[in-house]
Amino acid sequence: MRRHIAASLAALALTAAPAFAELDAGDAAADFTVSGFQAGEPVSFHLAEALEEGPVVLFFFPAAFTSGCEAQAAAFAEAIDQFTAEGARVIGVTGGNTDRLAEFSTQHCASAFPVFAVEDGMARDYDARMMMRPGWTNRTSYVIDQNSTIAFSWSDMSPYEHVDQTLAAVRALNIE
């Protein structure tokens, strides 16, 4: 009986965990166009156009107005000047609570960068689907270089290292 319970718990843990099969460095970044908000105002974003000006930090987060996502957005907002100094543009994308992104863009992103609702297929293209919460995205950050290639990826449900990891990757791009 104990073996059956242990096997059941192991199976449940596997199905409840978020997908962490992020793209690897060197993989092609799928082009996309998304709509969202910055400073509460509607904006749109097209990856190919943005890459003409420099690398893009694309971070997926589960849902607006959840504690970890608020912390992650605030950390990116605090570091935005460092990303800008390195020539990188930061954008956040989510599949959860997208009806509240205008408010989230001002309150937790401090109007420093735009946040967008994930588009159909985008979460799949970037391996950012959260298995335990269909429709939401996991917490994965990418640095996409100007050749539309994944230069770096970081998946961790903890929001606290995404800024440091992606900033170091952007700085490494500028050293090459």
C-alpha positions as CSV (number, residue, x, y, z in Angstrom):
1,M,0.0,0.0,0.0
2,R,2.8,2.4,0.9
3,R,4.4,1.8,-2.5
4,H,1.1,2.6,-4.2
5,I,0.8,5.9,-2.3
6,A,4.4,6.9,-3.0
7,A,4.0,6.2,-6.7
8,S,0.7,8.2,-6.7
9,L,2.4,11.1,-5.0
10,A,5.3,11.0,-7.4
11,A,2.9,11.0,-10.4
12,L,1.0,13.9,-8.9
13,A,4.1,15.9,-8.3
14,L,5.1,15.5,-11.9
15,T,1.8,16.6,-13.3
16,A,1.5,19.6,-10.8
17,A,5.0,21.0,-11.6
18,P,5.4,23.8,-14.1
19,A,7.0,22.9,-17.4
20,F,10.7,23.9,-17.4
21,A,11.6,22.8,-20.9
22,E,12.7,26.3,-21.8
23,L,14.5,27.0,-25.0
24,D,18.3,26.7,-25.0
25,A,21.0,29.2,-26.0
26,G,21.4,29.0,-29.7
27,D,17.7,28.2,-30.4
28,A,15.8,30.5,-32.8
29,A,13.4,32.9,-31.1
30,A,10.0,32.9,-32.6
31,D,8.8,36.3,-33.8
32,F,5.7,37.7,-32.2
33,T,3.5,40.7,-31.9
34,V,1.7,41.4,-28.6
35,S,-0.6,44.0,-27.2
36,G,-0.5,45.3,-23.6
37,F,0.2,48.3,-21.4
38,Q,2.9,50.6,-20.2
39,A,2.2,53.2,-17.6
40,G,-1.5,52.2,-18.0
41,E,-1.6,53.1,-21.7
42,P,-2.1,50.6,-24.5
43,V,1.0,49.6,-26.4
44,S,2.1,47.0,-28.9
45,F,5.4,45.2,-29.4
46,H,6.9,43.4,-32.4
47,L,10.0,41.3,-31.6
48,A,11.6,41.7,-35.0
49,E,11.3,45.5,-34.9
50,A,12.6,45.7,-31.4
51,L,15.7,43.6,-32.2
52,E,16.8,46.2,-34.8
53,E,17.7,48.4,-31.8
54,G,19.2,45.9,-29.5
55,P,18.7,42.7,-27.5
56,V,15.3,42.0,-25.8
57,V,14.8,40.6,-22.3
58,L,11.5,38.6,-22.5
59,F,10.3,37.4,-19.1
60,F,7.2,35.3,-18.7
61,F,5.4,35.5,-15.3
62,P,2.4,33.5,-14.1
63,A,-0.2,36.2,-13.4
64,A,-0.5,39.9,-12.6
65,F,-1.3,40.7,-9.0
66,T,0.2,37.6,-7.5
67,S,3.0,38.1,-4.9
68,G,5.9,36.5,-6.8
69,C,5.0,38.3,-10.0
70,E,4.7,41.6,-8.1
71,A,8.2,41.1,-6.7
72,Q,9.6,40.1,-10.1
73,A,8.1,43.1,-11.8
74,A,9.3,45.5,-9.1
75,A,12.9,44.0,-9.4
76,F,12.9,44.6,-13.2
77,A,11.6,48.1,-12.7
78,E,14.3,48.9,-10.2
79,A,17.0,47.6,-12.6
80,I,15.6,49.1,-15.8
81,D,18.3,51.8,-16.1
82,Q,21.0,49.1,-16.0
83,F,19.3,47.2,-18.9
84,T,18.8,50.4,-20.8
85,A,22.5,51.3,-20.3
86,E,23.4,48.0,-21.9
87,G,21.1,48.7,-24.9
88,A,18.5,46.1,-23.9
89,R,14.7,46.4,-23.9
90,V,12.7,44.6,-21.1
91,I,9.2,43.2,-21.6
92,G,7.0,41.1,-19.4
93,V,4.4,38.6,-20.7
94,T,1.7,36.6,-18.9
95,G,-1.2,34.4,-19.4
96,G,-2.8,35.1,-16.0
97,N,-5.1,38.0,-14.9
98,T,-4.5,39.7,-18.2
99,D,-7.6,41.9,-17.7
100,R,-5.6,43.8,-15.0
101,L,-2.4,44.5,-17.0
102,A,-3.1,48.2,-17.3
103,E,-3.2,48.6,-13.5
104,F,-0.3,46.2,-13.0
105,S,1.9,48.2,-15.4
106,T,1.7,51.2,-13.2
107,Q,1.5,49.7,-9.7
108,H,4.2,47.0,-10.0
109,C,6.1,47.7,-13.1
110,A,6.4,51.4,-12.0
111,S,5.7,52.3,-15.7
112,A,9.3,51.3,-16.4
113,F,8.6,48.7,-19.1
114,P,5.5,47.2,-20.9
115,V,3.6,44.1,-19.9
116,F,1.6,42.0,-22.4
117,A,-0.9,39.3,-22.6
118,V,0.5,36.1,-24.1
119,E,-0.8,35.5,-27.6
120,D,-2.0,32.1,-29.0
121,G,0.9,29.8,-29.5
122,M,3.4,32.1,-27.9
123,A,3.6,30.2,-24.6
124,R,4.1,27.0,-26.6
125,D,6.7,28.5,-28.9
126,Y,8.7,29.7,-25.8
127,D,8.0,26.6,-23.7
128,A,6.3,28.8,-21.1
129,R,3.1,27.0,-20.4
130,M,2.3,26.3,-16.7
131,M,1.1,22.8,-16.6
132,M,-0.6,23.1,-13.1
133,R,-2.6,26.1,-14.2
134,P,-3.7,26.0,-17.8
135,G,-3.7,29.4,-19.5
136,W,-1.1,30.8,-17.2
137,T,2.6,31.0,-18.0
138,N,5.5,29.8,-15.9
139,R,8.4,32.0,-14.8
140,T,10.9,31.9,-17.5
141,S,13.2,34.7,-18.7
142,Y,15.0,34.9,-22.0
143,V,17.6,37.2,-23.5
144,I,17.2,37.3,-27.2
145,D,20.1,38.7,-29.3
146,Q,19.8,40.9,-32.4
147,N,20.1,37.8,-34.6
148,S,16.8,36.6,-33.1
149,T,18.5,33.8,-31.3
150,I,18.1,32.8,-27.6
151,A,21.3,34.0,-25.9
152,F,20.2,32.9,-22.4
153,S,17.3,31.3,-20.6
154,W,16.4,31.0,-16.9
155,S,13.4,29.1,-15.5
156,D,12.7,29.3,-11.8
157,M,9.4,29.8,-10.0
158,S,11.3,32.0,-7.5
159,P,11.2,35.5,-8.8
160,Y,14.4,36.6,-7.2
161,E,17.2,35.7,-9.6
162,H,15.6,36.6,-12.9
163,V,16.9,40.2,-13.0
164,D,20.5,39.3,-12.0
165,Q,20.7,36.4,-14.4
166,T,19.3,38.2,-17.4
167,L,21.4,41.4,-16.7
168,A,24.6,39.3,-16.6
169,A,23.6,37.7,-19.9
170,V,22.9,41.0,-21.5
171,R,26.3,42.3,-20.3
172,A,28.0,39.2,-21.7
173,L,26.5,40.0,-25.1
174,N,28.2,43.4,-25.0
175,I,31.5,41.9,-24.2
176,E,31.5,39.5,-27.2
